[in-house]
């Protein structure tokens, strides 16, 4: 065992049982190949040969008056070449290959220990071979760390067992044991049946319903002309990308983020861009995408994996679809996002705190807690609704998104290529590592996993927030309702009020009266007609701001399908964006106990599993 880790030896036995439930999944290149000299020494001569052959083919096509291959097709062919080289080199760096090599070295070490009794000679021979064993074990641990999704936080003892358990736990959490078929309502447990269930569910989810143009216009009218991108900013937004932009795009990302169907991570894309001719081709491809809306075929292909949410996991509604997108496509949308964000950050209404620069999720929790304290002092009758949208990202209609982007005065060619990129995507579904051969076309919905998706959703959701916040008839919660201004002052500024808060699609609305509720219902209906959104009233939660029970509010909400009610008589605290919101001491004690239990499960049990010792100084 590597000496820098531990002074103990290791004896391990492994029993492997085959299972047809887990497929091979997508092939992914190890990002650590980018720092492997053998990989780069193999890659660059192959790229040189690729461009020699490409130039020869283009000259032959030109002489024969044949249409040459497009830069986009050439880029995908180049990526296929890199993929093959990464596979060849990766076989020698796979865990199985390294473990076999490590066993050979350990057998050699054992022979040295048996045959060389003289200490000095044995020490010299062991030093070299143990160094090689340690290097291989570090490589194996790094590969396990990648699979476990962990980062080193210290340089202390490394637990290979902990990494392996983490890999198994991570895989178990993502494993799908059974899915209810949305048509037959039967439980599917084998891979083909589960793929059929997922295909049916997402085929319907990504098929748009008709929208109402008048509702789209009503929502777009809530955006004033002053809240739009100045036309003179269009030149900067559409300025050509440079190789420096592309390289910065590979470095500004999570280097170990999962790649798409090509299997090439950011680190290897960065290596490709070090080659002069490959960099020139990449710049051409990126600028064609920016100005003409022409993309490589690989940019329009994604593999969708499912991440569990809370609730019954046999119901596909309780799984979050995450798109695995090619890293070069994500570099493109990330660069565009970095250009749009400084402008849109000034235009998206301040009630939206999700994924906007300089806005923090804790501000929503603080505002909510502050309003509860004031409402309790005032014995206010105001309530708050925590709205729940069903598949909020996955239901956005392209026509509605286009109309809102036009209202914000985004350049028309940027709108065109964003809609092409997002609503022409071929989706292959990954169920337990089994990839579907056929694919879906995503005709509505913003794919989750793309760097620009949060901004696009905020753009789409902004008119709804404005329709509540800007409505003078909507009262919300008034911070100074308990203090009436003296009549002798004449004109008096309107009292400060908070009406709506949002973190992405998590929305909190303050209702002072039944009239507010009627306005909210009308705004929700307009938004659903315009965008294909769907509100889950049965998952929407109402809470009394002051904590007082209210029979009148409960009756009104129940009549409209909202049955979840929280006040000071509730046994547990209300959870808002992960924060416990308490109306009495009992709820606060429950929140504290839950926090301590979570700390024990996630922190103390982790250290216990690693068998670490803790030294406590004597007081």
C-alpha positions in Angstrom: 0.0 0.0 0.0 1.3 3.5 -0.9 3.4 4.7 2.0 2.2 8.3 2.0 -1.3 7.0 2.7 -0.8 4.5 5.5 1.7 2.3 7.3 -0.7 -0.7 7.1 -0.7 -3.5 4.6 -3.8 -4.4 2.7 -5.6 -7.7 2.2 -8.7 -7.6 0.1 -11.2 -10.1 -1.4 -13.8 -9.2 -4.0 -16.9 -11.1 -5.1 -18.6 -9.9 -8.3 -22.0 -11.0 -9.3 -23.1 -10.3 -12.9 -26.3 -8.3 -13.4 -28.2 -7.5 -16.6 -29.9 -4.6 -14.8 -27.0 -2.3 -15.2 -25.9 -1.4 -18.8 -22.6 0.0 -20.0 -23.9 3.6 -20.2 -22.1 6.3 -22.2 -18.3 6.0 -22.8 -16.4 8.9 -21.2 -12.8 9.7 -21.6 -10.8 10.1 -18.4 -10.1 13.8 -18.1 -6.7 12.9 -16.6 -5.6 11.8 -20.1 -5.1 15.5 -20.8 -2.0 15.5 -18.6 -0.8 12.1 -19.9 2.3 12.7 -22.2 1.6 9.4 -24.1 -1.9 10.7 -25.0 -0.7 14.1 -26.3 2.3 12.5 -28.1 -0.2 10.2 -29.9 -2.9 13.0 -30.5 -0.9 15.8 -32.2 0.7 13.7 -35.0 -2.8 12.2 -35.6 -4.3 15.7 -35.9 -1.5 16.7 -38.3 -2.3 13.8 -40.5 -6.0 14.5 -40.2 -5.6 18.0 -41.6 -3.2 16.9 -44.3 -5.9 14.4 -45.5 -8.6 17.0 -45.1 -6.8 19.6 -47.3 -6.1 16.8 -49.9 -9.8 15.9 -49.9 -10.9 19.5 -50.3 -8.6 20.1 -53.2 -9.9 16.9 -55.0 -13.5 18.0 -54.3 -12.7 21.5 -55.7 -11.2 20.0 -58.8 -14.2 17.8 -59.3 -16.7 20.6 -58.6 -18.1 18.6 -55.7 -19.6 20.3 -52.6 -16.9 20.1 -49.9 -17.7 18.8 -46.4 -18.8 21.4 -44.0 -16.7 22.7 -41.1 -19.3 21.3 -38.7 -18.9 17.8 -40.2 -15.1 18.1 -40.1 -15.3 19.1 -36.4 -17.4 16.0 -35.6 -15.0 13.8 -37.6 -12.0 15.3 -35.7 -13.8 14.6 -32.4 -14.3 11.0 -33.5 -10.6 10.7 -34.1 -9.7 12.1 -30.7 -12.3 9.7 -29.2 -10.6 6.7 -30.7 -7.1 7.8 -29.5 -8.5 8.4 -26.0 -10.0 4.9 -26.0 -6.7 3.3 -27.1 -4.6 5.2 -24.5 -7.4 4.8 -21.9 -7.3 1.0 -22.1 -3.7 1.1 -20.7 -4.9 3.5 -17.9 -8.1 1.8 -17.0 -8.5 0.6 -13.4 -8.5 -3.1 -14.5 -5.2 -2.7 -16.5 -3.6 -0.8 -13.6 -4.7 -3.3 -11.0 -3.2 -6.1 -13.1 0.1 -4.1 -13.4 0.0 -3.4 -9.7 -0.4 -7.1 -8.9 2.6 -8.0 -11.1 4.7 -5.4 -9.3 3.5 -6.7 -5.9 4.5 -10.2 -6.9 7.9 -8.9 -7.9 8.2 -7.1 -4.6 7.4 -10.4 -2.7 10.1 -12.2 -4.7 12.6 -9.5 -3.7 11.7 -9.9 -0.1 12.2 -13.6 -0.2 15.4 -13.8 -2.2 17.4 -10.8 -1.0 18.1 -11.1 2.7 20.9 -8.5 2.8 19.0 -5.3 4.1 20.9 -2.7 2.1 20.4 -4.4 -1.2 16.8 -5.3 -0.5 16.0 -1.7 0.5 17.5 -0.3 -2.8 15.5 -2.7 -4.9 12.3 -2.2 -2.9 12.5 1.6 -3.0 12.2 1.7 -6.8 9.4 -0.9 -7.1 7.4 0.5 -4.2 7.5 3.9 -5.9 6.0 2.4 -9.0 3.3 0.6 -7.0 2.5 3.9 -5.1 2.2 5.8 -8.4 -0.3 3.2 -9.8 -2.3 3.2 -6.6 -2.6 7.0 -6.7 -3.8 6.8 -10.3 -6.4 4.2 -9.3 -7.6 6.3 -6.4 -7.9 9.4 -8.6 -10.0 7.4 -11.0 -12.2 6.2 -8.1 -12.5 9.8 -6.9 -13.8 10.9 -10.3 -16.4 8.1 -10.3 -17.4 9.0 -6.7 -17.7 12.7 -7.6 -15.5 13.8 -4.7 -12.6 16.3 -4.3 -9.7 16.0 -2.0 -10.1 18.4 0.9 -6.8 17.5 2.7 -3.6 15.5 2.2 -4.2 13.1 5.0 -4.9 9.3 4.9 -6.8 8.2 1.7 -9.5 5.6 2.2 -9.8 3.5 -0.9 -12.7 1.7 0.8 -14.6 4.9 1.4 -14.2 5.9 -2.3 -15.5 2.5 -3.4 -18.5 2.7 -1.0 -19.2 6.2 -2.3 -19.2 5.0 -5.9 -21.6 2.2 -5.0 -23.9 4.5 -2.9 -23.9 7.0 -5.8 -24.9 4.3 -8.3 -27.6 2.9 -6.0 -29.2 6.4 -5.6 -29.5 6.7 -9.4 -30.6 3.1 -9.9 -34.2 2.8 -11.1 -35.9 -0.4 -9.8 -39.2 0.1 -11.4 -41.4 2.6 -13.3 -45.1 2.9 -13.7 -46.0 3.0 -17.4 -48.0 6.2 -18.0 -50.4 4.5 -20.4 -51.0 1.1 -18.9 -50.2 2.0 -15.3 -48.3 -1.3 -14.9 -45.0 -1.5 -13.0 -42.1 -2.0 -15.4 -39.0 -3.6 -14.0 -36.9 -4.8 -16.9 -34.7 -2.4 -18.9 -36.7 -2.5 -22.2 -40.1 -2.0 -20.4 -38.7 0.9 -18.3 -37.3 2.5 -21.5 -40.7 2.2 -23.1 -42.4 3.8 -20.0 -39.8 6.7 -20.0 -40.2 7.1 -23.8 -44.0 7.4 -23.5 -43.8 9.9 -20.6 -41.2 12.2 -22.1 -42.6 11.9 -25.6 -45.8 13.5 -24.2 -44.0 15.9 -21.9 -41.9 17.4 -24.8 -44.8 17.7 -27.2 -46.2 21.2 -27.1 -49.8 22.1 -26.5 -51.4 25.0 -28.3 -50.8 28.4 -26.7 -53.1 31.5 -26.6 -51.5 34.5 -28.5 -53.5 37.0 -26.5 -52.1 35.6 -23.2 -48.6 35.8 -24.6 -49.2 39.5 -25.5 -50.7 40.2 -22.1 -47.6 38.9 -20.3 -45.2 40.6 -22.7 -46.9 43.9 -22.1 -45.8 43.7 -18.5 -42.2 44.4 -19.7 -41.8 48.1 -20.3 -39.6 49.4 -23.2 -37.0 50.7 -20.7 -36.4 47.1 -19.5 -34.9 45.9 -22.8 -31.4 45.4 -24.2 -30.2 48.7 -25.9 -29.8 48.1 -29.6 -26.2 49.4 -29.6 -25.3 46.4 -27.4 -26.2 44.0 -30.2 -22.8 44.5 -31.9 -20.9 43.3 -28.8 -23.3 40.4 -28.3 -22.7 39.2 -31.8 -19.0 39.9 -32.1 -16.9 36.9 -33.3 -15.4 34.5 -30.8 -11.6 34.2 -30.7 -9.5 31.2 -29.7 -8.8 33.0 -26.4 -12.6 33.0 -25.8 -12.8 29.2 -26.5 -9.8 28.4 -24.2 -11.3 30.5 -21.4 -14.5 28.6 -21.9 -12.8 25.3 -21.2 -11.1 26.6 -18.1 -14.1 28.4 -16.5 -16.0 25.2 -16.1 -16.1 22.3 -13.8 -13.3 20.2 -15.3 -14.9 16.9 -14.2 -18.4 17.7 -15.4 -20.0 14.8 -17.3 -19.5 15.0 -21.1 -22.1 14.3 -23.7 -22.5 11.6 -26.4 -19.0 12.2 -27.8 -17.5 11.4 -24.4 -14.9 14.2 -24.5 -14.5 16.2 -21.3 -13.4 19.8 -21.0 -9.8 19.0 -20.3 -9.5 17.1 -23.6 -11.3 19.8 -25.5 -8.7 22.2 -24.1 -5.9 19.9 -25.4 -7.5 19.8 -28.9 -7.5 23.6 -29.0 -3.7 23.7 -28.4 -3.3 22.4 -32.0 -3.2 25.4 -34.3 -5.3 24.0 -37.2 -7.8 22.4 -34.8 -8.2 25.7 -33.0 -8.8 27.5 -36.3 -11.5 25.0 -37.3 -13.1 25.3 -33.8 -13.3 29.1 -34.1 -15.0 28.7 -37.5 -17.5 26.3 -36.1 -18.3 28.5 -33.1 -18.7 31.6 -35.2 -20.9 29.8 -37.7 -23.1 28.8 -34.8 -23.2 32.4 -33.5 -24.0 34.2 -36.8 -25.7 31.5 -39.0 -27.2 29.1 -36.4 -25.4 26.2 -38.0 -24.3 23.5 -35.6 -22.3 20.3 -35.6 -24.6 17.3 -35.5 -23.2 16.2 -32.1 -24.5 19.5 -30.6 -28.0 18.5 -31.3 -27.7 15.1 -29.6 -28.1 14.6 -25.9 -28.4 11.6 -23.5 -30.9 12.1 -20.8 -30.3 10.5 -17.4 -32.8 10.7 -14.5 -32.0 12.0 -11.0 -34.3 11.1 -8.1 -36.4 13.7 -6.3 -38.6 13.2 -3.3 -41.7 11.1 -3.5 -42.7 7.8 -5.1 -39.8 6.9 -7.4 -41.9 4.6 -9.5 -43.7 7.7 -10.8 -41.6 9.4 -13.5 -42.8 12.8 -12.3 -40.5 12.3 -9.3 -37.4 12.1 -11.4 -35.5 15.1 -12.7 -34.3 14.8 -16.3 -30.7 15.9 -16.8 -29.3 16.3 -20.3 -25.7 15.1 -20.9 -24.5 17.6 -23.5 -21.3 17.7 -25.5 -18.7 19.9 -23.7 -17.9 21.9 -26.8 -21.6 22.8 -27.1 -21.7 23.8 -23.5 -18.6 26.0 -24.0 -20.6 27.8 -26.8 -23.7 28.4 -24.6 -21.5 29.3 -21.6 -19.7 32.0 -23.7 -23.1 33.4 -24.9 -24.4 33.3 -21.3 -21.4 35.3 -20.1 -22.3 38.0 -22.7 -26.0 38.1 -21.9 -25.8 37.9 -18.1 -24.4 41.4 -17.4 -27.2 42.9 -19.5 -30.1 40.6 -18.3 -29.0 41.0 -14.7 -30.2 44.6 -14.9 -33.4 43.7 -16.6 -34.7 40.5 -14.8 -36.9 41.8 -12.0 -35.3 41.8 -8.6 -38.0 39.4 -7.2 -36.1 36.6 -9.0 -33.0 35.6 -7.0 -32.2 32.3 -8.7 -29.0 32.1 -10.8 -28.5 35.8 -11.2 -25.2 37.5 -10.3 -25.2 39.2 -7.0 -28.4 37.7 -5.8 -28.5 35.1 -3.0 -31.0 32.4 -2.1 -30.7 33.4 1.6 -32.2 36.8 0.9 -35.5 35.1 0.2 -35.4 33.2 3.4 -34.5 36.4 5.3 -37.4 38.3 3.8 -39.8 35.5 4.5 -38.7 35.2 8.1 -38.8 39.0 8.6 -42.4 39.2 7.2 -43.4 36.4 9.6 -42.0 38.3 12.6 -43.8 41.5 11.6 -47.0 39.7 10.8 -46.9 38.0 14.2 -46.5 41.4 16.0 -49.4 42.9 13.9 -51.6 39.7 14.2 -51.9 40.0 10.4 -54.3 37.9 8.4 -51.9 37.8 5.4 -50.9 34.3 4.2 -48.2 33.1 1.9 -48.5 30.5 -0.9 -45.6 28.3 -1.9 -46.5 27.6 -5.5 -45.5 24.3 -7.1 -45.0 24.1 -10.9 -45.0 20.6 -12.5 -41.9 20.2 -14.6 -41.4 23.9 -14.9 -38.3 23.8 -17.1 -39.6 21.0 -19.3 -42.9 22.7 -20.3 -41.7 26.1 -21.7 -43.2 26.7 -25.1 -40.8 27.9 -27.9 -43.3 30.5 -29.2 -43.7 32.0 -25.8 -40.0 32.1 -25.2 -39.4 33.7 -28.6 -42.0 36.4 -27.8 -40.4 37.2 -24.4 -36.9 37.3 -25.8 -38.0 39.7 -28.6 -39.7 41.9 -25.9 -36.3 42.1 -24.1 -34.8 43.0 -27.5 -32.3 40.1 -27.8 -30.8 40.1 -31.3 -33.0 38.1 -33.7 -30.2 35.8 -34.9 -29.3 34.8 -31.3 -33.0 34.1 -30.6 -33.1 32.0 -33.8 -30.1 29.8 -33.0 -31.1 29.4 -29.3 -34.5 28.1 -30.4 -32.9 25.8 -33.0 -30.4 24.5 -30.5 -33.0 23.9 -27.7 -36.0 22.7 -29.7 -34.4 20.4 -32.3 -32.5 18.2 -29.8 -32.4 14.5 -30.3 -32.8 12.8 -26.8 -31.6 9.3 -26.1 -32.8 8.0 -22.7 -30.4 6.3 -20.3 -32.1 3.9 -17.9 -29.6 2.2 -15.5 -26.9 2.5 -18.2 -29.1 1.1 -21.0 -29.2 3.7 -23.8 -32.2 3.8 -26.0 -31.5 3.2 -29.7 -34.3 5.5 -30.9 -34.6 9.1 -29.8 -37.1 11.8 -29.0 -37.2 15.3 -30.5 -37.6 18.0 -27.8 -40.2 20.3 -29.1 -40.7 22.2 -25.9 -38.9 22.6 -22.6 -35.5 24.0 -21.6 -33.0 21.2 -21.3 -31.5 21.0 -17.8 -27.7 20.7 -17.8 -27.0 23.5 -20.2 -25.1 26.6 -18.9 -27.6 29.0 -20.4 -30.8 27.1 -19.3 -31.2 29.0 -16.0 -31.1 32.4 -17.7 -33.5 31.3 -20.4 -36.0 30.1 -17.7 -35.6 33.3 -15.8 -36.4 35.2 -19.0 -39.5 33.1 -19.6 -40.7 33.4 -16.0 -40.1 37.1 -15.6 -43.4 38.3 -17.1 -45.4 36.3 -14.6 -43.5 37.8 -11.7 -44.0 41.3 -13.1 -47.8 40.6 -13.6 -48.1 40.2 -9.8 -45.5 42.7 -8.6 -46.6 45.6 -10.9 -50.4 45.1 -10.4 -51.6 48.0 -8.2 -54.7 46.1 -7.2 -52.6 43.3 -5.7 -51.8 44.1 -2.0 -49.5 41.4 -0.8 -47.9 42.0 2.6 -47.7 45.6 3.8 -44.7 46.2 6.1 -46.3 49.3 7.7 -50.0 48.4 7.7 -50.1 48.8 11.5 -49.1 52.5 11.3 -51.5 55.0 9.5 -49.9 58.3 8.4 -51.1 61.5 10.1 -53.8 63.2 8.0 -52.0 66.6 8.3 -49.1 65.4 6.2 -51.1 65.5 3.0 -49.4 63.4 0.3 -47.6 60.4 1.9 -45.4 57.8 0.1 -47.1 54.4 -0.3 -46.2 51.8 2.3 -43.6 49.3 1.5 -45.1 46.0 0.4 -43.7 42.6 -0.7 -45.9 40.6 -3.1 -43.9 37.8 -4.7 -40.5 36.2 -4.4 -38.9 33.6 -6.6 -35.8 31.4 -6.7 -35.9 29.9 -10.2 -39.4 28.2 -10.3 -39.8 28.1 -6.5 -42.3 30.9 -6.0 -43.7 32.5 -2.8 -46.8 34.8 -3.1 -48.2 36.9 -0.3 -52.0 37.2 -0.1 -53.7 39.8 2.0 -57.2 39.0 1.0 -59.4 36.8 -1.2 -59.2 39.6 -3.8 -55.4 39.0 -4.0 -56.1 35.3 -4.5 -58.5 36.0 -7.4 -55.9 38.2 -9.1 -53.3 35.4 -8.6 -55.6 32.8 -10.1 -56.1 35.0 -13.2 -52.3 35.6 -13.5 -51.6 31.9 -13.2 -54.2 31.0 -15.9 -52.8 33.6 -18.2 -49.2 32.2 -17.7 -50.4 28.6 -18.3 -52.2 29.6 -21.5 -49.2 31.5 -22.8 -46.3 29.1 -21.9 -47.8 25.6 -21.4 -46.9 25.8 -17.6 -48.9 23.7 -15.2 -49.4 24.5 -11.6 -49.7 21.7 -9.0 -52.4 23.0 -6.7 -52.3 19.7 -4.7 -48.6 20.3 -4.0 -49.0 24.0 -3.2 -48.6 24.9 0.5 -50.3 27.8 2.3 -49.0 29.2 5.5 -50.3 31.8 8.0 -47.7 34.5 8.3 -48.7 35.3 11.9 -49.0 31.7 12.7 -52.7 32.1 13.6 -55.1 29.4 12.3 -57.7 30.8 9.9 -60.9 29.0 9.1 -61.9 31.5 6.3 -58.6 31.1 4.5 -58.6 27.3 4.9 -62.1 27.1 3.5 -61.3 29.3 0.5 -58.1 27.4 -0.4 -59.7 24.0 0.1 -62.4 25.0 -2.3 -59.7 25.7 -4.9 -57.8 22.5 -4.4 -55.1 23.7 -2.0 -55.3 21.4 1.0 -51.8 21.8 2.6 -52.0 24.4 5.4 -49.3 25.4 7.9 -49.7 27.4 11.1 -48.5 27.4 14.7 -50.6 24.3 15.4 -48.6 22.2 12.9 -46.2 19.7 14.4 -43.2 20.4 12.1 -41.7 23.6 10.7 -42.4 24.8 7.1 -39.4 24.2 4.8 -38.8 27.1 2.3 -35.8 26.7 0.0 -34.2 24.4 2.5 -34.7 26.8 5.4 -37.0 25.8 8.3 -39.6 28.5 9.0 -41.0 28.2 12.5 -44.2 29.6 14.1 -43.5 28.3 17.7 -40.9 26.9 20.0 -41.9 23.3 19.3 -41.4 23.7 15.6 -38.0 25.3 16.3 -37.0 22.3 18.5 -38.0 19.9 15.7 -35.9 21.9 13.2 -32.9 21.9 15.5 -33.3 18.1 16.1 -33.5 17.5 12.3 -30.4 19.6 11.7 -28.5 17.6 14.3 -29.6 14.3 12.8 -28.6 15.4 9.4 -25.2 16.5 10.7 -24.7 13.1 12.4 -25.7 11.2 9.3 -23.7 13.1 6.8 -20.6 14.0 8.8 -20.0 11.8 11.8 -21.0 8.6 10.0 -18.6 9.5 7.2 -15.7 9.7 9.6 -16.9 6.6 11.4 -16.9 4.7 8.1 -13.3 5.8 7.4 -12.3 4.4 10.8 -10.5 7.7 11.6 -9.2 8.5 15.1 -10.0 11.8 16.8 -7.6 13.2 19.4 -9.3 15.3 22.0 -7.0 17.5 24.2 -7.4 17.2 27.9 -9.3 20.2 29.4 
